């Protein structure tokens, strides 16, 4: 009786190994399919990156020239603002001097009218 049970255990063990083998084969096939799709996706991304890189190489000199133009414009605007600021400061000093002169003249006139 024990010998017959042993054959059943071996048959069950053989079935288990066959199931493990079939499962491993299914997993390997699924993994291969995923890797093939990933290869296609990565190929598309590589092509997109190559195209983008080439386009950037073509437009980079234009961008550098535009940045140089912006720097020149900014420098000229700074000069204009500095000149305007200096001019406004001079006008402010002139207005202040004129106000002071008017005050002194007003006092002098007031004193000459009242004191005279």
N, CA, C and O atoms as CSV, one atom per row, in Angstrom:
chain,resi,resn,atom,element,x,y,z
A,1,UNK,N,N,0.818,-1.174,0.000
A,1,UNK,CA,C,0.000,0.000,0.000
A,1,UNK,C,C,0.874,1.255,0.000
A,1,UNK,O,O,0.557,2.246,-0.658
A,2,UNK,N,N,1.926,1.199,0.711
A,2,UNK,CA,C,2.819,2.344,0.753
A,2,UNK,C,C,3.518,2.549,-0.578
A,2,UNK,O,O,3.786,3.687,-0.962
A,3,UNK,N,N,3.814,1.482,-1.282
A,3,UNK,CA,C,4.489,1.576,-2.575
A,3,UNK,C,C,3.565,2.225,-3.597
A,3,UNK,O,O,4.041,2.994,-4.431
A,4,UNK,N,N,2.265,1.947,-3.566
A,4,UNK,CA,C,1.322,2.560,-4.491
A,4,UNK,C,C,1.154,4.045,-4.214
A,4,UNK,O,O,0.991,4.834,-5.144
A,5,UNK,N,N,1.193,4.435,-2.939
A,5,UNK,CA,C,1.099,5.846,-2.564
A,5,UNK,C,C,2.318,6.614,-3.032
A,5,UNK,O,O,2.233,7.799,-3.356
A,6,UNK,N,N,3.436,5.943,-3.064
A,6,UNK,CA,C,4.678,6.590,-3.497
A,6,UNK,C,C,4.613,6.916,-4.983
A,6,UNK,O,O,5.115,7.953,-5.415
A,7,UNK,N,N,3.997,6.035,-5.765
A,7,UNK,CA,C,3.846,6.323,-7.196
A,7,UNK,C,C,2.947,7.533,-7.407
A,7,UNK,O,O,3.185,8.344,-8.302
A,8,UNK,N,N,1.915,7.651,-6.579
A,8,UNK,CA,C,1.012,8.798,-6.667
A,8,UNK,C,C,1.727,10.104,-6.323
A,8,UNK,O,O,1.453,11.144,-6.921
A,9,UNK,N,N,2.643,10.044,-5.359
A,9,UNK,CA,C,3.407,11.233,-4.974
A,9,UNK,C,C,4.320,11.641,-6.120
A,9,UNK,O,O,4.432,12.822,-6.449
A,10,UNK,N,N,4.973,10.647,-6.727
A,10,UNK,CA,C,5.849,10.968,-7.860
A,10,UNK,C,C,5.061,11.534,-9.032
A,10,UNK,O,O,5.528,12.445,-9.717
A,11,UNK,N,N,3.868,10.999,-9.265
A,11,UNK,CA,C,3.032,11.505,-10.353
A,11,UNK,C,C,2.616,12.941,-10.052
A,11,UNK,O,O,2.606,13.793,-10.941
A,12,UNK,N,N,2.274,13.202,-8.797
A,12,UNK,CA,C,1.901,14.558,-8.396
A,12,UNK,C,C,3.095,15.502,-8.507
A,12,UNK,O,O,2.956,16.649,-8.932
A,13,UNK,N,N,4.276,15.000,-8.117
A,13,UNK,CA,C,5.484,15.820,-8.211
A,13,UNK,C,C,5.811,16.110,-9.677
A,13,UNK,O,O,6.200,17.231,-10.005
A,14,UNK,N,N,5.665,15.147,-10.542
A,14,UNK,CA,C,5.909,15.370,-11.969
A,14,UNK,C,C,4.916,16.385,-12.536
A,14,UNK,O,O,5.286,17.222,-13.359
A,15,UNK,N,N,3.665,16.313,-12.100
A,15,UNK,CA,C,2.663,17.275,-12.539
A,15,UNK,C,C,3.019,18.685,-12.063
A,15,UNK,O,O,2.863,19.663,-12.794
A,16,UNK,N,N,3.502,18.766,-10.813
A,16,UNK,CA,C,3.891,20.060,-10.266
A,16,UNK,C,C,5.058,20.652,-11.080
A,16,UNK,O,O,5.035,21.838,-11.409
A,17,UNK,N,N,6.066,19.845,-11.403
A,17,UNK,CA,C,7.197,20.342,-12.191
A,17,UNK,C,C,6.753,20.759,-13.585
A,17,UNK,O,O,7.251,21.746,-14.127
A,18,UNK,N,N,5.833,20.026,-14.159
A,18,UNK,CA,C,5.312,20.395,-15.477
A,18,UNK,C,C,4.559,21.726,-15.401
A,18,UNK,O,O,4.663,22.549,-16.309
A,19,UNK,N,N,3.798,21.939,-14.315
A,19,UNK,CA,C,3.074,23.205,-14.150
A,19,UNK,C,C,4.060,24.360,-13.957
A,19,UNK,O,O,3.878,25.435,-14.530
A,20,UNK,N,N,5.105,24.140,-13.152
A,20,UNK,CA,C,6.133,25.173,-12.982
A,20,UNK,C,C,6.807,25.503,-14.302
A,20,UNK,O,O,7.042,26.672,-14.608
A,21,UNK,N,N,7.116,24.491,-15.075
A,21,UNK,CA,C,7.759,24.697,-16.383
A,21,UNK,C,C,6.863,25.490,-17.323
A,21,UNK,O,O,7.318,26.414,-17.996
A,22,UNK,N,N,5.575,25.118,-17.365
A,22,UNK,CA,C,4.633,25.828,-18.236
A,22,UNK,C,C,4.469,27.272,-17.767
A,22,UNK,O,O,4.401,28.190,-18.585
A,23,UNK,N,N,4.406,27.471,-16.459
A,23,UNK,CA,C,4.280,28.842,-15.924
A,23,UNK,C,C,5.522,29.675,-16.262
A,23,UNK,O,O,5.401,30.837,-16.650
A,24,UNK,N,N,6.689,29.096,-16.118
A,24,UNK,CA,C,7.927,29.811,-16.445
A,24,UNK,C,C,7.967,30.156,-17.931
A,24,UNK,O,O,8.422,31.234,-18.313
A,25,UNK,N,N,7.489,29.237,-18.766
A,25,UNK,CA,C,7.450,29.496,-20.201
A,25,UNK,C,C,6.488,30.637,-20.524
A,25,UNK,O,O,6.801,31.486,-21.360
A,26,UNK,N,N,5.334,30.672,-19.883
A,26,UNK,CA,C,4.354,31.752,-20.103
A,26,UNK,C,C,4.926,33.090,-19.641
A,26,UNK,O,O,4.780,34.103,-20.325
A,27,UNK,N,N,5.575,33.088,-18.481
A,27,UNK,CA,C,6.184,34.326,-17.972
A,27,UNK,C,C,7.288,34.801,-18.915
A,27,UNK,O,O,7.396,35.997,-19.187
A,28,UNK,N,N,8.095,33.888,-19.408
A,28,UNK,CA,C,9.171,34.255,-20.327
A,28,UNK,C,C,8.615,34.832,-21.624
A,28,UNK,O,O,9.159,35.805,-22.145
A,29,UNK,N,N,7.540,34.249,-22.156
A,29,UNK,CA,C,6.931,34.766,-23.378
A,29,UNK,C,C,6.324,36.154,-23.150
A,29,UNK,O,O,6.441,37.033,-24.004
A,30,UNK,N,N,5.675,36.349,-21.996
A,30,UNK,CA,C,5.094,37.660,-21.682
A,30,UNK,C,C,6.201,38.705,-21.524
A,30,UNK,O,O,6.067,39.834,-21.995
A,31,UNK,N,N,7.277,38.328,-20.868
A,31,UNK,CA,C,8.399,39.242,-20.691
A,31,UNK,C,C,9.036,39.589,-22.037
A,31,UNK,O,O,9.427,40.735,-22.263
A,32,UNK,N,N,9.139,38.613,-22.919
A,32,UNK,CA,C,9.684,38.883,-24.249
A,32,UNK,C,C,8.786,39.852,-25.014
A,32,UNK,O,O,9.287,40.747,-25.694
A,33,UNK,N,N,7.482,39.687,-24.912
A,33,UNK,CA,C,6.552,40.594,-25.597
A,33,UNK,C,C,6.681,42.009,-25.033
A,33,UNK,O,O,6.684,42.976,-25.795
A,34,UNK,N,N,6.787,42.142,-23.719
A,34,UNK,CA,C,6.942,43.466,-23.100
A,34,UNK,C,C,8.252,44.109,-23.546
A,34,UNK,O,O,8.279,45.299,-23.858
A,35,UNK,N,N,9.317,43.350,-23.579
A,35,UNK,CA,C,10.609,43.893,-23.995
A,35,UNK,C,C,10.611,44.309,-25.466
A,35,UNK,O,O,11.256,45.293,-25.829
A,36,UNK,N,N,9.905,43.576,-26.304
A,36,UNK,CA,C,9.805,43.966,-27.718
A,36,UNK,C,C,9.050,45.281,-27.866
A,36,UNK,O,O,9.444,46.135,-28.659
A,37,UNK,N,N,7.978,45.448,-27.118
A,37,UNK,CA,C,7.235,46.722,-27.166
A,37,UNK,C,C,8.084,47.860,-26.629
A,37,UNK,O,O,8.070,48.964,-27.174
A,38,UNK,N,N,8.826,47.590,-25.555
A,38,UNK,CA,C,9.702,48.598,-24.970
A,38,UNK,C,C,10.795,48.995,-25.958
A,38,UNK,O,O,11.164,50.167,-26.040
A,39,UNK,N,N,11.312,48.025,-26.708
A,39,UNK,CA,C,12.321,48.330,-27.716
A,39,UNK,C,C,11.764,49.271,-28.777
A,39,UNK,O,O,12.448,50.200,-29.207
A,40,UNK,N,N,10.535,49.036,-29.198
A,40,UNK,CA,C,9.911,49.925,-30.180
A,40,UNK,C,C,9.703,51.327,-29.632
A,40,UNK,O,O,9.940,52.317,-30.323
A,41,UNK,N,N,9.258,51.401,-28.384
A,41,UNK,CA,C,9.041,52.711,-27.764
A,41,UNK,C,C,10.355,53.456,-27.610
A,41,UNK,O,O,10.438,54.646,-27.914
A,42,UNK,N,N,11.378,52.764,-27.143
A,42,UNK,CA,C,12.688,53.405,-26.974
A,42,UNK,C,C,13.287,53.825,-28.316
A,42,UNK,O,O,13.983,54.837,-28.404
A,43,UNK,N,N,13.016,53.053,-29.344
A,43,UNK,CA,C,13.479,53.440,-30.682
A,43,UNK,C,C,12.815,54.736,-31.139
A,43,UNK,O,O,13.470,55.600,-31.722
A,44,UNK,N,N,11.531,54.868,-30.878
A,44,UNK,CA,C,10.813,56.093,-31.243
A,44,UNK,C,C,11.342,57.289,-30.453
A,44,UNK,O,O,11.520,58.373,-31.008
A,45,UNK,N,N,11.590,57.094,-29.169
A,45,UNK,CA,C,12.122,58.178,-28.341
A,45,UNK,C,C,13.517,58.568,-28.822
A,45,UNK,O,O,13.844,59.754,-28.876
A,46,UNK,N,N,14.342,57.579,-29.173
A,46,UNK,CA,C,15.688,57.873,-29.668
A,46,UNK,C,C,15.621,58.688,-30.959
A,46,UNK,O,O,16.382,59.639,-31.136
A,47,UNK,N,N,14.721,58.319,-31.849
A,47,UNK,CA,C,14.558,59.067,-33.106
A,47,UNK,C,C,14.099,60.500,-32.838
A,47,UNK,O,O,14.583,61.439,-33.469
A,48,UNK,N,N,13.172,60.662,-31.909
A,48,UNK,CA,C,12.695,61.995,-31.552
A,48,UNK,C,C,13.817,62.839,-30.955
A,48,UNK,O,O,13.953,64.018,-31.281
A,49,UNK,N,N,14.620,62.236,-30.082
A,49,UNK,CA,C,15.741,62.961,-29.483
A,49,UNK,C,C,16.786,63.344,-30.532
A,49,UNK,O,O,17.343,64.440,-30.477
A,50,UNK,N,N,17.050,62.462,-31.474
A,50,UNK,CA,C,18.008,62.783,-32.537
A,50,UNK,C,C,17.508,63.945,-33.383
A,50,UNK,O,O,18.271,64.854,-33.711
A,51,UNK,N,N,16.229,63.917,-33.736
A,51,UNK,CA,C,15.643,65.002,-34.528
A,51,UNK,C,C,15.702,66.321,-33.763
A,51,UNK,O,O,16.071,67.355,-34.320
A,52,UNK,N,N,15.337,66.277,-32.488
A,52,UNK,CA,C,15.361,67.485,-31.663
A,52,UNK,C,C,16.775,68.025,-31.533
A,52,UNK,O,O,16.986,69.237,-31.580
A,53,UNK,N,N,17.736,67.140,-31.371
A,53,UNK,CA,C,19.129,67.554,-31.243
A,53,UNK,C,C,19.617,68.234,-32.520
A,53,UNK,O,O,20.298,69.258,-32.456
A,54,UNK,N,N,19.278,67.681,-33.662
A,54,UNK,CA,C,19.686,68.286,-34.937
A,54,UNK,C,C,19.040,69.654,-35.125
A,54,UNK,O,O,19.691,70.593,-35.584
A,55,UNK,N,N,17.765,69.767,-34.773
A,55,UNK,CA,C,17.083,71.054,-34.913
A,55,UNK,C,C,17.664,72.092,-33.970
A,55,UNK,O,O,17.762,73.268,-34.321
A,56,UNK,N,N,18.052,71.663,-32.770
A,56,UNK,CA,C,18.673,72.600,-31.832
A,56,UNK,C,C,20.031,73.067,-32.353
A,56,UNK,O,O,20.389,74.234,-32.195
A,57,UNK,N,N,20.783,72.165,-32.969
A,57,UNK,CA,C,22.077,72.547,-33.536
A,57,UNK,C,C,21.896,73.578,-34.650
A,57,UNK,O,O,22.730,74.467,-34.821
A,58,UNK,N,N,20.802,73.454,-35.406
A,58,UNK,CA,C,20.543,74.396,-36.497
A,58,UNK,C,C,20.103,75.758,-35.983
A,58,UNK,O,O,20.467,76.782,-36.560
A,59,UNK,N,N,19.326,75.783,-34.907
A,59,UNK,CA,C,18.777,77.058,-34.430
A,59,UNK,C,C,19.645,77.731,-33.370
A,59,UNK,O,O,19.423,78.901,-33.058
A,60,UNK,N,N,20.617,77.032,-32.813
A,60,UNK,CA,C,21.426,77.600,-31.738
A,60,UNK,C,C,22.185,78.862,-32.161
A,60,UNK,O,O,22.224,79.811,-31.378
A,61,UNK,N,N,22.786,78.927,-33.347
A,61,UNK,CA,C,23.453,80.185,-33.732
A,61,UNK,C,C,22.477,81.364,-33.811
A,61,UNK,O,O,22.823,82.484,-33.433
A,62,UNK,N,N,21.266,81.115,-34.299
A,62,UNK,CA,C,20.269,82.192,-34.362
A,62,UNK,C,C,19.891,82.671,-32.967
A,62,UNK,O,O,19.724,83.868,-32.731
A,63,UNK,N,N,19.758,81.724,-32.049
A,63,UNK,CA,C,19.410,82.087,-30.669
A,63,UNK,C,C,20.538,82.898,-30.045
A,63,UNK,O,O,20.288,83.890,-29.361
A,64,UNK,N,N,21.772,82.483,-30.278
A,64,UNK,CA,C,22.912,83.231,-29.735
A,64,UNK,C,C,22.948,84.647,-30.304
A,64,UNK,O,O,23.232,85.601,-29.580
A,65,UNK,N,N,22.665,84.784,-31.579
A,65,UNK,CA,C,22.650,86.112,-32.190
A,65,UNK,C,C,21.524,86.955,-31.588
A,65,UNK,O,O,21.708,88.142,-31.317
A,66,UNK,N,N,20.363,86.339,-31.381
A,66,UNK,CA,C,19.241,87.074,-30.781
A,66,UNK,C,C,19.582,87.509,-29.361
A,66,UNK,O,O,19.243,88.618,-28.949
A,67,UNK,N,N,20.254,86.635,-28.616
A,67,UNK,CA,C,20.657,87.004,-27.250
A,67,UNK,C,C,21.648,88.156,-27.296
A,67,UNK,O,O,21.589,89.060,-26.463
A,68,UNK,N,N,22.563,88.130,-28.269
A,68,UNK,CA,C,23.501,89.245,-28.421
A,68,UNK,C,C,22.773,90.540,-28.730
A,68,UNK,O,O,23.128,91.598,-28.211
A,69,UNK,N,N,21.742,90.457,-29.584
A,69,UNK,CA,C,20.959,91.653,-29.904
A,69,UNK,C,C,20.212,92.163,-28.671
A,69,UNK,O,O,20.143,93.370,-28.439
A,70,UNK,N,N,19.661,91.254,-27.892
A,70,UNK,CA,C,18.955,91.655,-26.668
A,70,UNK,C,C,19.931,92.319,-25.698
A,70,UNK,O,O,19.590,93.311,-25.055
A,71,UNK,N,N,21.138,91.776,-25.593
A,71,UNK,CA,C,22.139,92.386,-24.711
A,71,UNK,C,C,22.489,93.792,-25.183
A,71,UNK,O,O,22.622,94.701,-24.364
A,72,UNK,N,N,22.639,93.984,-26.495
A,72,UNK,CA,C,22.936,95.323,-27.028
A,72,UNK,C,C,21.785,96.288,-26.734
A,72,UNK,O,O,22.007,97.426,-26.321
A,73,UNK,N,N,20.556,95.821,-26.953
A,73,UNK,CA,C,19.387,96.675,-26.706
A,73,UNK,C,C,19.312,97.039,-25.224
A,73,UNK,O,O,19.046,98.189,-24.874
A,74,UNK,N,N,19.546,96.057,-24.361
A,74,UNK,CA,C,19.507,96.311,-22.918
A,74,UNK,C,C,20.574,97.319,-22.510
A,74,UNK,O,O,20.313,98.203,-21.694
A,75,UNK,N,N,21.768,97.191,-23.072
A,75,UNK,CA,C,22.833,98.139,-22.750
A,75,UNK,C,C,22.443,99.552,-23.199
A,75,UNK,O,O,22.671,100.521,-22.475
A,76,UNK,N,N,21.860,99.663,-24.387
A,76,UNK,CA,C,21.440,100.987,-24.872
A,76,UNK,C,C,20.306,101.564,-24.018
A,76,UNK,O,O,20.274,102.767,-23.760
A,77,UNK,N,N,19.389,100.718,-23.585
A,77,UNK,CA,C,18.305,101.190,-22.719
A,77,UNK,C,C,18.880,101.668,-21.385
A,77,UNK,O,O,18.444,102.686,-20.847
A,78,UNK,N,N,19.854,100.936,-20.855
A,78,UNK,CA,C,20.485,101.353,-19.601
A,78,UNK,C,C,21.171,102.711,-19.756
A,78,UNK,O,O,21.088,103.563,-18.871
A,79,UNK,N,N,21.843,102.901,-20.878
A,79,UNK,CA,C,22.487,104.198,-21.126
A,79,UNK,C,C,21.435,105.298,-21.211
A,79,UNK,O,O,21.607,106.376,-20.640
A,80,UNK,N,N,20.342,105.021,-21.927
A,80,UNK,CA,C,19.267,106.008,-22.045
A,80,UNK,C,C,18.647,106.337,-20.698
A,80,UNK,O,O,18.380,107.501,-20.401
A,81,UNK,N,N,18.419,105.322,-19.889
A,81,UNK,CA,C,17.836,105.566,-18.570
A,81,UNK,C,C,18.792,106.340,-17.671
A,81,UNK,O,O,18.378,107.226,-16.923
A,82,UNK,N,N,20.074,105.996,-17.754
A,82,UNK,CA,C,21.055,106.719,-16.950
A,82,UNK,C,C,21.116,108.185,-17.362
A,82,UNK,O,O,21.179,109.078,-16.516
A,83,UNK,N,N,21.097,108.421,-18.676
A,83,UNK,CA,C,21.120,109.799,-19.177
A,83,UNK,C,C,19.854,110.541,-18.759
A,83,UNK,O,O,19.918,111.692,-18.327
A,84,UNK,N,N,18.723,109.889,-18.886
A,84,UNK,CA,C,17.461,110.504,-18.479
A,84,UNK,C,C,17.459,110.802,-16.993
A,84,UNK,O,O,17.000,111.863,-16.571
A,85,UNK,N,N,17.971,109.870,-16.195
A,85,UNK,CA,C,18.039,110.076,-14.753
A,85,UNK,C,C,18.943,111.248,-14.402
A,85,UNK,O,O,18.629,112.044,-13.517
A,86,UNK,N,N,20.067,111.349,-15.102
A,86,UNK,CA,C,20.973,112.475,-14.858
A,86,UNK,C,C,20.308,113.785,-15.256
A,86,UNK,O,O,20.418,114.786,-14.547
A,87,UNK,N,N,19.617,113.776,-16.395
A,87,UNK,CA,C,18.913,114.981,-16.852
A,87,UNK,C,C,17.812,115.385,-15.890
A,87,UNK,O,O,17.650,116.566,-15.581
A,88,UNK,N,N,17.045,114.391,-15.410
A,88,UNK,CA,C,15.984,114.693,-14.451
A,88,UNK,C,C,16.562,115.221,-13.144
A,88,UNK,O,O,15.978,116.103,-12.516
A,89,UNK,N,N,17.693,114.689,-12.741
A,89,UNK,CA,C,18.324,115.189,-11.517
A,89,UNK,C,C,18.757,116.637,-11.707
A,89,UNK,O,O,18.615,117.459,-10.802
A,90,UNK,N,N,19.290,116.946,-12.898
A,90,UNK,CA,C,19.701,118.328,-13.176
A,90,UNK,C,C,18.480,119.241,-13.212
A,90,UNK,O,O,18.524,120.356,-12.692
A,91,UNK,N,N,17.392,118.777,-13.822
A,91,UNK,CA,C,16.164,119.581,-13.850
A,91,UNK,C,C,15.661,119.790,-12.423
A,91,UNK,O,O,15.230,120.888,-12.071
A,92,UNK,N,N,15.715,118.740,-11.601
A,92,UNK,CA,C,15.296,118.857,-10.211
A,92,UNK,C,C,16.145,119.864,-9.458
A,92,UNK,O,O,15.635,120.674,-8.684
A,93,UNK,N,N,17.451,119.802,-9.698
A,93,UNK,CA,C,18.325,120.792,-9.050
A,93,UNK,C,C,18.011,122.195,-9.555
A,93,UNK,O,O,18.034,123.147,-8.776
A,94,UNK,N,N,17.719,122.337,-10.845
A,94,UNK,CA,C,17.370,123.652,-11.411
A,94,UNK,C,C,16.078,124.176,-10.822
A,94,UNK,O,O,15.975,125.359,-10.499
A,95,UNK,N,N,15.087,123.303,-10.680
A,95,UNK,CA,C,13.805,123.716,-10.093
A,95,UNK,C,C,14.019,124.119,-8.638
A,95,UNK,O,O,13.462,125.114,-8.174
A,96,UNK,N,N,14.830,123.340,-7.921
A,96,UNK,CA,C,15.105,123.657,-6.523
A,96,UNK,C,C,15.823,125.004,-6.412
A,96,UNK,O,O,15.516,125.811,-5.535
A,97,UNK,N,N,16.786,125.236,-7.318
A,97,UNK,CA,C,17.502,126.520,-7.294
A,97,UNK,C,C,16.556,127.668,-7.643
A,97,UNK,O,O,16.635,128.740,-7.043
A,98,UNK,N,N,15.674,127.451,-8.599
A,98,UNK,CA,C,14.719,128.500,-8.978
A,98,UNK,C,C,13.769,128.789,-7.822
A,98,UNK,O,O,13.440,129.947,-7.566
A,99,UNK,N,N,13.324,127.745,-7.121
A,99,UNK,CA,C,12.437,127.949,-5.976
A,99,UNK,C,C,13.160,128.721,-4.881
A,99,UNK,O,O,12.590,129.614,-4.255
A,100,UNK,N,N,14.420,128.366,-4.658
A,100,UNK,CA,C,15.202,129.080,-3.644
A,100,UNK,C,C,15.388,130.547,-4.048
A,100,UNK,O,O,15.251,131.444,-3.216
A,101,UNK,N,N,15.695,130.782,-5.310
A,101,UNK,CA,C,15.853,132.153,-5.800
A,101,UNK,C,C,14.562,132.938,-5.656
A,101,UNK,O,O,14.586,134.109,-5.276
A,102,UNK,N,N,13.435,132.308,-5.956
A,102,UNK,CA,C,12.147,132.989,-5.829
A,102,UNK,C,C,11.863,133.309,-4.367
A,102,UNK,O,O,11.338,134.380,-4.064
A,103,UNK,N,N,12.199,132.401,-3.460
A,103,UNK,CA,C,11.993,132.655,-2.034
A,103,UNK,C,C,12.844,133.846,-1.552
A,103,UNK,O,O,12.368,134.728,-0.837
A,104,UNK,N,N,14.108,133.834,-1.969
A,104,UNK,CA,C,15.000,134.918,-1.553
A,104,UNK,C,C,14.512,136.242,-2.139
A,104,UNK,O,O,14.511,137.265,-1.454
A,105,UNK,N,N,14.103,136.220,-3.394
A,105,UNK,CA,C,13.614,137.451,-4.031
A,105,UNK,C,C,12.331,137.920,-3.353
A,105,UNK,O,O,12.143,139.119,-3.150
A,106,UNK,N,N,11.456,136.996,-3.004
A,106,UNK,CA,C,10.206,137.343,-2.326
A,106,UNK,C,C,10.481,137.964,-0.969
A,106,UNK,O,O,9.843,138.950,-0.600
A,107,UNK,N,N,11.409,137.408,-0.228
A,107,UNK,CA,C,11.758,137.974,1.071
A,107,UNK,C,C,12.350,139.379,0.911
A,107,UNK,O,O,12.028,140.308,1.652
A,108,UNK,N,N,13.228,139.491,-0.087
A,108,UNK,CA,C,13.862,140.792,-0.320
A,108,UNK,C,C,12.818,141.828,-0.715
A,108,UNK,O,O,12.863,142.965,-0.244
A,109,UNK,N,N,11.880,141.445,-1.575
A,109,UNK,CA,C,10.825,142.343,-1.986
A,109,UNK,C,C,9.930,142.701,-0.819
A,109,UNK,O,O,9.538,143.856,-0.652
A,110,UNK,N,N,9.606,141.692,-0.003
A,110,UNK,CA,C,8.758,141.931,1.154
A,110,UNK,C,C,9.437,142.899,2.134
A,110,UNK,O,O,8.804,143.808,2.670
A,111,UNK,N,N,10.740,142.679,2.352
A,111,UNK,CA,C,11.471,143.575,3.260
A,111,UNK,C,C,11.565,144.987,2.693
A,111,UNK,O,O,11.463,145.969,3.428
A,112,UNK,N,N,11.760,145.081,1.387
A,112,UNK,CA,C,11.898,146.416,0.794
A,112,UNK,C,C,10.571,147.166,0.819
A,112,UNK,O,O,10.554,148.388,0.961
A,113,UNK,N,N,9.457,146.441,0.682
A,113,UNK,CA,C,8.152,147.089,0.698
A,113,UNK,C,C,7.808,147.489,2.141
A,113,UNK,O,O,7.360,148.613,2.367
A,114,UNK,N,N,8.000,146.630,3.084
A,114,UNK,CA,C,7.659,146.933,4.464
A,114,UNK,C,C,8.716,147.813,5.148
A,114,UNK,O,O,8.388,148.690,5.947
A,115,UNK,N,N,9.933,147.570,4.830
A,115,UNK,CA,C,10.989,148.305,5.502
A,115,UNK,C,C,11.327,149.605,4.831
A,115,UNK,O,O,11.972,150.453,5.448
A,116,UNK,N,N,10.933,149.801,3.626
A,116,UNK,CA,C,11.369,150.917,2.858
A,116,UNK,C,C,10.690,152.182,3.068
A,116,UNK,O,O,11.028,153.178,2.429
